[in-house]
Amino acid sequence: MSYSIAIDGPAGAGKSTVAREAARRLGCVYVDTGAMYRAMALYTLRCGIDAEDGAAVCAKCREADIEIRYENGEQVVYLNGENVNGLIRTEAVGNRTSRVAVYPDVRRKMVELQQKIARNSDVVMDGRDIGTCVLPDATVKIYLTASSAVRAKRRCEELRQKGEDCDLASIEADIIQRDRQDMTREVSPLVRAADAVLVDSSDMDIEQVTEAVIALCRQKGCL
Ligand code: DC
């Protein structure tokens, strides 16, 4: 049986960690769709384009060749032939990404790429619009969330582990701003699909969330 698992939710809810681990246990491909939008945002940043200039962003979007490859079991994003994995995780790129992701041309291009990957393999795919737009017939849909305070704390810990400085209050303010941007945009906003299972990870650790996801996959016959 072929299947697809959609995991949506706001930034910092633990989607990517859980999705990667669930894919490993299921033995299928993990697709981090945020990384694709991040690569697109990086391109506009490099081109010196104002993120609010929709016409310019969409024109540049046509020039950006974004490709996903799997190397040693990890997803690698290529932007016009360059591996940009090490460049797309900064706060500057993250904040720009939610602004660039509002444009229909940008979303259309990414959604086509994501649907193509899911046609060719069983996937665990995480993002904002996977259950609602990219894979409306996904076998399992999960909406993973957590309070903004918990998400900011997790993000700060992640940054500190990387040796970066961080200010908890400004990280939480950025998270709230990004939620607002993602939830209120006109095209495919972040919203829980009617048939998605809500998982609030505020008081759960990664293992508990992963187990909950795997249990749902088992119920649906993916394992
Ligand atoms: O998951 P992430 O933090 O890497 O995503 C970065 C931004 O990309 C996020 O603010 C919203 C956007 N995004 C989106 O609009 N649709 C997706 N499927 C994935 C990410």
py3Dmol code that shows the C-alpha trace and the ligand (Angstrom):
import py3Dmol

protein = """\
ATOM      1  CA  MET A   1       0.000   0.000   0.000  1.00  0.00           C
ATOM      2  CA  SER A   2       1.347   3.448  -0.815  1.00  0.00           C
ATOM      3  CA  TYR A   3       0.757   6.229   1.673  1.00  0.00           C
ATOM      4  CA  SER A   4       1.559   9.813   2.624  1.00  0.00           C
ATOM      5  CA  ILE A   5       1.719  11.438   6.047  1.00  0.00           C
ATOM      6  CA  ALA A   6       1.030  15.175   6.321  1.00  0.00           C
ATOM      7  CA  ILE A   7       2.285  17.109   9.346  1.00  0.00           C
ATOM      8  CA  ASP A   8       1.329  20.774   9.540  1.00  0.00           C
ATOM      9  CA  GLY A   9       1.613  23.348  12.259  1.00  0.00           C
ATOM     10  CA  PRO A  10       3.271  26.599  13.322  1.00  0.00           C
ATOM     11  CA  ALA A  11       7.026  27.234  13.543  1.00  0.00           C
ATOM     12  CA  GLY A  12       8.802  25.521  16.423  1.00  0.00           C
ATOM     13  CA  ALA A  13       6.136  22.930  17.247  1.00  0.00           C
ATOM     14  CA  GLY A  14       8.650  20.144  16.594  1.00  0.00           C
ATOM     15  CA  LYS A  15       7.360  19.152  13.144  1.00  0.00           C
ATOM     16  CA  SER A  16      10.695  18.567  11.460  1.00  0.00           C
ATOM     17  CA  THR A  17      12.249  16.517  14.276  1.00  0.00           C
ATOM     18  CA  VAL A  18       9.139  14.373  14.596  1.00  0.00           C
ATOM     19  CA  ALA A  19       8.613  14.041  10.836  1.00  0.00           C
ATOM     20  CA  ARG A  20      12.234  13.027  10.235  1.00  0.00           C
ATOM     21  CA  GLU A  21      12.120  10.401  12.992  1.00  0.00           C
ATOM     22  CA  ALA A  22       8.701   9.080  11.910  1.00  0.00           C
ATOM     23  CA  ALA A  23       9.980   8.714   8.324  1.00  0.00           C
ATOM     24  CA  ARG A  24      13.021   6.826   9.597  1.00  0.00           C
ATOM     25  CA  ARG A  25      10.843   4.394  11.578  1.00  0.00           C
ATOM     26  CA  LEU A  26       8.404   3.946   8.694  1.00  0.00           C
ATOM     27  CA  GLY A  27      11.254   3.560   6.191  1.00  0.00           C
ATOM     28  CA  CYS A  28      10.003   6.284   3.845  1.00  0.00           C
ATOM     29  CA  VAL A  29      11.151   9.674   2.567  1.00  0.00           C
ATOM     30  CA  TYR A  30      11.026  12.812   4.735  1.00  0.00           C
ATOM     31  CA  VAL A  31      10.165  16.002   2.867  1.00  0.00           C
ATOM     32  CA  ASP A  32      10.849  19.293   4.646  1.00  0.00           C
ATOM     33  CA  THR A  33       8.813  21.745   2.556  1.00  0.00           C
ATOM     34  CA  GLY A  34       9.860  24.758   4.651  1.00  0.00           C
ATOM     35  CA  ALA A  35      13.407  24.248   3.351  1.00  0.00           C
ATOM     36  CA  MET A  36      12.155  24.764  -0.219  1.00  0.00           C
ATOM     37  CA  TYR A  37      10.477  28.072   0.672  1.00  0.00           C
ATOM     38  CA  ARG A  38      13.600  29.046   2.585  1.00  0.00           C
ATOM     39  CA  ALA A  39      15.760  28.436  -0.505  1.00  0.00           C
ATOM     40  CA  MET A  40      13.415  30.655  -2.510  1.00  0.00           C
ATOM     41  CA  ALA A  41      13.656  33.382   0.162  1.00  0.00           C
ATOM     42  CA  LEU A  42      17.448  33.101   0.156  1.00  0.00           C
ATOM     43  CA  TYR A  43      17.433  33.659  -3.582  1.00  0.00           C
ATOM     44  CA  THR A  44      15.385  36.870  -3.280  1.00  0.00           C
ATOM     45  CA  LEU A  45      17.669  38.035  -0.468  1.00  0.00           C
ATOM     46  CA  ARG A  46      20.727  37.469  -2.636  1.00  0.00           C
ATOM     47  CA  CYS A  47      19.077  39.322  -5.518  1.00  0.00           C
ATOM     48  CA  GLY A  48      18.482  42.288  -3.199  1.00  0.00           C
ATOM     49  CA  ILE A  49      14.725  42.230  -3.739  1.00  0.00           C
ATOM     50  CA  ASP A  50      12.209  43.732  -1.333  1.00  0.00           C
ATOM     51  CA  ALA A  51      10.069  40.862   0.007  1.00  0.00           C
ATOM     52  CA  GLU A  52       6.992  43.101  -0.254  1.00  0.00           C
ATOM     53  CA  ASP A  53       7.537  43.612  -4.004  1.00  0.00           C
ATOM     54  CA  GLY A  54       5.344  40.759  -5.229  1.00  0.00           C
ATOM     55  CA  ALA A  55       6.010  41.297  -8.949  1.00  0.00           C
ATOM     56  CA  ALA A  56       9.784  41.202  -8.449  1.00  0.00           C
ATOM     57  CA  VAL A  57       9.612  38.160  -6.144  1.00  0.00           C
ATOM     58  CA  CYS A  58       7.444  36.264  -8.640  1.00  0.00           C
ATOM     59  CA  ALA A  59       9.759  37.160 -11.539  1.00  0.00           C
ATOM     60  CA  LYS A  60      12.755  35.880  -9.573  1.00  0.00           C
ATOM     61  CA  CYS A  61      10.805  32.774  -8.568  1.00  0.00           C
ATOM     62  CA  ARG A  62      10.758  31.736 -12.235  1.00  0.00           C
ATOM     63  CA  GLU A  63      14.562  31.959 -12.381  1.00  0.00           C
ATOM     64  CA  ALA A  64      15.146  29.911  -9.236  1.00  0.00           C
ATOM     65  CA  ASP A  65      15.617  26.233  -9.898  1.00  0.00           C
ATOM     66  CA  ILE A  66      14.919  24.479  -6.610  1.00  0.00           C
ATOM     67  CA  GLU A  67      15.675  20.815  -6.423  1.00  0.00           C
ATOM     68  CA  ILE A  68      15.536  18.256  -3.622  1.00  0.00           C
ATOM     69  CA  ARG A  69      18.033  15.416  -3.450  1.00  0.00           C
ATOM     70  CA  TYR A  70      18.678  12.813  -0.797  1.00  0.00           C
ATOM     71  CA  GLU A  71      22.278  12.363   0.264  1.00  0.00           C
ATOM     72  CA  ASN A  72      23.213   9.923   3.043  1.00  0.00           C
ATOM     73  CA  GLY A  73      19.535   9.792   4.026  1.00  0.00           C
ATOM     74  CA  GLU A  74      19.306  13.591   4.444  1.00  0.00           C
ATOM     75  CA  GLN A  75      17.291  16.011   2.336  1.00  0.00           C
ATOM     76  CA  VAL A  76      19.557  18.469   0.522  1.00  0.00           C
ATOM     77  CA  VAL A  77      18.102  21.565  -1.148  1.00  0.00           C
ATOM     78  CA  TYR A  78      19.819  22.795  -4.281  1.00  0.00           C
ATOM     79  CA  LEU A  79      19.276  26.356  -5.475  1.00  0.00           C
ATOM     80  CA  ASN A  80      20.370  26.729  -9.087  1.00  0.00           C
ATOM     81  CA  GLY A  81      22.726  23.794  -8.603  1.00  0.00           C
ATOM     82  CA  GLU A  82      24.195  24.957  -5.267  1.00  0.00           C
ATOM     83  CA  ASN A  83      23.709  23.054  -2.005  1.00  0.00           C
ATOM     84  CA  VAL A  84      22.160  25.705   0.285  1.00  0.00           C
ATOM     85  CA  ASN A  85      21.352  23.535   3.327  1.00  0.00           C
ATOM     86  CA  GLY A  86      23.896  25.404   5.444  1.00  0.00           C
ATOM     87  CA  LEU A  87      22.536  28.837   4.511  1.00  0.00           C
ATOM     88  CA  ILE A  88      18.770  28.629   4.977  1.00  0.00           C
ATOM     89  CA  ARG A  89      18.413  28.205   8.758  1.00  0.00           C
ATOM     90  CA  THR A  90      19.238  31.762   9.844  1.00  0.00           C
ATOM     91  CA  GLU A  91      16.640  34.000  11.500  1.00  0.00           C
ATOM     92  CA  ALA A  92      16.979  36.486   8.624  1.00  0.00           C
ATOM     93  CA  VAL A  93      16.062  33.852   6.041  1.00  0.00           C
ATOM     94  CA  GLY A  94      13.300  32.407   8.276  1.00  0.00           C
ATOM     95  CA  ASN A  95      11.610  35.762   8.760  1.00  0.00           C
ATOM     96  CA  ARG A  96      11.834  36.602   5.066  1.00  0.00           C
ATOM     97  CA  THR A  97      10.486  33.167   4.104  1.00  0.00           C
ATOM     98  CA  SER A  98       7.027  33.681   5.595  1.00  0.00           C
ATOM     99  CA  ARG A  99       6.786  36.985   3.652  1.00  0.00           C
ATOM    100  CA  VAL A 100       7.862  35.454   0.347  1.00  0.00           C
ATOM    101  CA  ALA A 101       5.604  32.404   0.863  1.00  0.00           C
ATOM    102  CA  VAL A 102       2.456  34.535   0.526  1.00  0.00           C
ATOM    103  CA  TYR A 103       2.711  34.831  -3.274  1.00  0.00           C
ATOM    104  CA  PRO A 104       0.596  32.434  -5.371  1.00  0.00           C
ATOM    105  CA  ASP A 105       3.338  31.946  -8.019  1.00  0.00           C
ATOM    106  CA  VAL A 106       5.825  30.944  -5.345  1.00  0.00           C
ATOM    107  CA  ARG A 107       3.375  28.527  -3.734  1.00  0.00           C
ATOM    108  CA  ARG A 108       2.292  26.989  -7.050  1.00  0.00           C
ATOM    109  CA  LYS A 109       5.866  26.179  -7.959  1.00  0.00           C
ATOM    110  CA  MET A 110       6.643  24.606  -4.569  1.00  0.00           C
ATOM    111  CA  VAL A 111       3.370  22.649  -4.394  1.00  0.00           C
ATOM    112  CA  GLU A 112       3.993  21.100  -7.839  1.00  0.00           C
ATOM    113  CA  LEU A 113       7.456  20.005  -6.756  1.00  0.00           C
ATOM    114  CA  GLN A 114       6.129  18.559  -3.491  1.00  0.00           C
ATOM    115  CA  GLN A 115       3.290  16.673  -5.192  1.00  0.00           C
ATOM    116  CA  LYS A 116       5.739  15.199  -7.679  1.00  0.00           C
ATOM    117  CA  ILE A 117       7.908  13.829  -4.855  1.00  0.00           C
ATOM    118  CA  ALA A 118       4.846  12.310  -3.134  1.00  0.00           C
ATOM    119  CA  ARG A 119       3.742  10.647  -6.387  1.00  0.00           C
ATOM    120  CA  ASN A 120       7.048   8.825  -6.640  1.00  0.00           C
ATOM    121  CA  SER A 121       7.578   7.758  -2.999  1.00  0.00           C
ATOM    122  CA  ASP A 122       5.861   7.175   0.315  1.00  0.00           C
ATOM    123  CA  VAL A 123       6.482  10.333   2.313  1.00  0.00           C
ATOM    124  CA  VAL A 124       6.236  12.074   5.626  1.00  0.00           C
ATOM    125  CA  MET A 125       5.909  15.705   4.574  1.00  0.00           C
ATOM    126  CA  ASP A 126       5.840  18.657   6.937  1.00  0.00           C
ATOM    127  CA  GLY A 127       4.835  22.261   6.321  1.00  0.00           C
ATOM    128  CA  ARG A 128       1.861  24.582   6.659  1.00  0.00           C
ATOM    129  CA  ASP A 129      -0.502  23.534   3.856  1.00  0.00           C
ATOM    130  CA  ILE A 130       0.288  19.855   3.358  1.00  0.00           C
ATOM    131  CA  GLY A 131      -2.987  18.378   4.635  1.00  0.00           C
ATOM    132  CA  THR A 132      -5.114  21.178   3.203  1.00  0.00           C
ATOM    133  CA  CYS A 133      -3.521  21.780  -0.188  1.00  0.00           C
ATOM    134  CA  VAL A 134      -0.479  19.690  -1.181  1.00  0.00           C
ATOM    135  CA  LEU A 135      -1.779  16.257  -0.143  1.00  0.00           C
ATOM    136  CA  PRO A 136      -5.528  16.635   0.533  1.00  0.00           C
ATOM    137  CA  ASP A 137      -5.889  12.826   0.363  1.00  0.00           C
ATOM    138  CA  ALA A 138      -2.997  12.089   2.746  1.00  0.00           C
ATOM    139  CA  THR A 139      -3.365   8.784   4.604  1.00  0.00           C
ATOM    140  CA  VAL A 140      -2.656  10.454   7.965  1.00  0.00           C
ATOM    141  CA  LYS A 141      -2.961  14.165   8.744  1.00  0.00           C
ATOM    142  CA  ILE A 142      -1.560  15.708  11.883  1.00  0.00           C
ATOM    143  CA  TYR A 143      -1.762  19.289  13.098  1.00  0.00           C
ATOM    144  CA  LEU A 144       1.116  19.684  15.540  1.00  0.00           C
ATOM    145  CA  THR A 145       1.180  22.744  17.724  1.00  0.00           C
ATOM    146  CA  ALA A 146       2.504  24.084  21.056  1.00  0.00           C
ATOM    147  CA  SER A 147       2.201  27.353  22.954  1.00  0.00           C
ATOM    148  CA  SER A 148       4.310  30.247  21.614  1.00  0.00           C
ATOM    149  CA  ALA A 149       6.216  30.406  24.935  1.00  0.00           C
ATOM    150  CA  VAL A 150       7.226  26.735  24.693  1.00  0.00           C
ATOM    151  CA  ARG A 151       8.159  27.102  21.022  1.00  0.00           C
ATOM    152  CA  ALA A 152      10.325  30.164  21.739  1.00  0.00           C
ATOM    153  CA  LYS A 153      12.091  28.328  24.556  1.00  0.00           C
ATOM    154  CA  ARG A 154      12.838  25.369  22.283  1.00  0.00           C
ATOM    155  CA  ARG A 155      14.146  27.661  19.543  1.00  0.00           C
ATOM    156  CA  CYS A 156      16.428  29.461  22.026  1.00  0.00           C
ATOM    157  CA  GLU A 157      17.832  26.155  23.271  1.00  0.00           C
ATOM    158  CA  GLU A 158      18.512  25.121  19.675  1.00  0.00           C
ATOM    159  CA  LEU A 159      20.348  28.386  18.964  1.00  0.00           C
ATOM    160  CA  ARG A 160      22.350  28.179  22.188  1.00  0.00           C
ATOM    161  CA  GLN A 161      23.416  24.634  21.328  1.00  0.00           C
ATOM    162  CA  LYS A 162      24.764  26.028  18.067  1.00  0.00           C
ATOM    163  CA  GLY A 163      26.702  28.588  20.105  1.00  0.00           C
ATOM    164  CA  GLU A 164      24.483  31.495  19.001  1.00  0.00           C
ATOM    165  CA  ASP A 165      23.201  34.176  21.355  1.00  0.00           C
ATOM    166  CA  CYS A 166      19.468  34.616  21.717  1.00  0.00           C
ATOM    167  CA  ASP A 167      16.915  36.761  23.421  1.00  0.00           C
ATOM    168  CA  LEU A 168      13.842  34.762  24.476  1.00  0.00           C
ATOM    169  CA  ALA A 169      11.425  37.698  24.290  1.00  0.00           C
ATOM    170  CA  SER A 170      12.429  38.695  20.770  1.00  0.00           C
ATOM    171  CA  ILE A 171      12.361  35.066  19.579  1.00  0.00           C
ATOM    172  CA  GLU A 172       8.800  34.730  20.931  1.00  0.00           C
ATOM    173  CA  ALA A 173       7.798  38.009  19.285  1.00  0.00           C
ATOM    174  CA  ASP A 174       9.190  36.714  15.949  1.00  0.00           C
ATOM    175  CA  ILE A 175       7.293  33.440  16.369  1.00  0.00           C
ATOM    176  CA  ILE A 176       4.017  35.259  17.037  1.00  0.00           C
ATOM    177  CA  GLN A 177       4.636  37.527  14.037  1.00  0.00           C
ATOM    178  CA  ARG A 178       5.408  34.533  11.801  1.00  0.00           C
ATOM    179  CA  ASP A 179       2.270  32.682  13.014  1.00  0.00           C
ATOM    180  CA  ARG A 180       0.192  35.722  12.157  1.00  0.00           C
ATOM    181  CA  GLN A 181       1.770  35.977   8.708  1.00  0.00           C
ATOM    182  CA  ASP A 182       1.290  32.249   7.997  1.00  0.00           C
ATOM    183  CA  MET A 183      -2.266  32.064   9.381  1.00  0.00           C
ATOM    184  CA  THR A 184      -3.669  35.180   7.755  1.00  0.00           C
ATOM    185  CA  ARG A 185      -2.233  35.053   4.229  1.00  0.00           C
ATOM    186  CA  GLU A 186      -4.775  34.795   1.437  1.00  0.00           C
ATOM    187  CA  VAL A 187      -3.381  31.753  -0.349  1.00  0.00           C
ATOM    188  CA  SER A 188      -3.376  28.460   1.582  1.00  0.00           C
ATOM    189  CA  PRO A 189      -2.979  29.895   5.078  1.00  0.00           C
ATOM    190  CA  LEU A 190      -1.858  27.716   7.961  1.00  0.00           C
ATOM    191  CA  VAL A 191      -5.055  26.124   9.209  1.00  0.00           C
ATOM    192  CA  ARG A 192      -5.887  22.754  10.682  1.00  0.00           C
ATOM    193  CA  ALA A 193      -7.494  20.510   8.042  1.00  0.00           C
ATOM    194  CA  ALA A 194     -10.948  19.321   9.115  1.00  0.00           C
ATOM    195  CA  ASP A 195      -9.698  15.715   9.157  1.00  0.00           C
ATOM    196  CA  ALA A 196      -6.326  16.389  10.824  1.00  0.00           C
ATOM    197  CA  VAL A 197      -5.606  15.003  14.291  1.00  0.00           C
ATOM    198  CA  LEU A 198      -4.615  17.800  16.684  1.00  0.00           C
ATOM    199  CA  VAL A 199      -1.483  17.112  18.730  1.00  0.00           C
ATOM    200  CA  ASP A 200      -0.411  19.754  21.268  1.00  0.00           C
ATOM    201  CA  SER A 201       3.225  19.106  22.111  1.00  0.00           C
ATOM    202  CA  SER A 202       3.518  21.788  24.839  1.00  0.00           C
ATOM    203  CA  ASP A 203       3.798  19.127  27.532  1.00  0.00           C
ATOM    204  CA  MET A 204       5.152  16.279  25.425  1.00  0.00           C
ATOM    205  CA  ASP A 205       8.691  15.337  24.494  1.00  0.00           C
ATOM    206  CA  ILE A 206       9.814  14.355  21.008  1.00  0.00           C
ATOM    207  CA  GLU A 207       9.564  10.631  21.729  1.00  0.00           C
ATOM    208  CA  GLN A 208       5.967  10.950  22.946  1.00  0.00           C
ATOM    209  CA  VAL A 209       4.944  12.952  19.879  1.00  0.00           C
ATOM    210  CA  THR A 210       6.731  10.550  17.525  1.00  0.00           C
ATOM    211  CA  GLU A 211       4.994   7.602  19.207  1.00  0.00           C
ATOM    212  CA  ALA A 212       1.618   9.326  18.775  1.00  0.00           C
ATOM    213  CA  VAL A 213       2.326   9.844  15.068  1.00  0.00           C
ATOM    214  CA  ILE A 214       3.502   6.257  14.587  1.00  0.00           C
ATOM    215  CA  ALA A 215       0.392   4.957  16.387  1.00  0.00           C
ATOM    216  CA  LEU A 216      -1.818   6.847  13.917  1.00  0.00           C
ATOM    217  CA  CYS A 217       0.219   5.486  10.996  1.00  0.00           C
ATOM    218  CA  ARG A 218      -0.190   1.957  12.346  1.00  0.00           C
ATOM    219  CA  GLN A 219      -3.959   2.427  12.658  1.00  0.00           C
ATOM    220  CA  LYS A 220      -4.082   3.435   8.989  1.00  0.00           C
ATOM    221  CA  GLY A 221      -1.993   0.457   7.896  1.00  0.00           C
ATOM    222  CA  CYS A 222       1.198   2.308   6.964  1.00  0.00           C
ATOM    223  CA  LEU A 223       3.292   0.073   9.221  1.00  0.00           C
TER     224      LEU A 223
END
"""
ligand_1 = """\
20
DC
O 8.938 25.143 8.600
P 9.876 26.343 8.414
O 10.026 27.187 9.647
O 11.171 25.944 7.823
O 9.131 27.271 7.331
C 9.619 28.547 6.998
C 8.493 29.399 6.442
O 8.059 28.834 5.197
C 7.252 29.519 7.298
O 7.217 30.724 8.012
C 6.106 29.495 6.326
C 6.665 28.975 5.058
N 6.101 27.674 4.665
C 4.904 27.688 3.975
O 4.326 28.746 3.760
N 4.382 26.514 3.516
C 4.992 25.343 3.769
N 4.452 24.202 3.300
C 6.213 25.314 4.488
C 6.729 26.507 4.948
"""
view = py3Dmol.view(width=600, height=400)
view.addModel(protein, "pdb")
view.setStyle({"model": 0}, {"cartoon": {"style": "trace"}})
view.addModel(ligand_1, "xyz")
view.setStyle({"model": 1}, {"stick": {}})
view.zoomTo()
view.show()
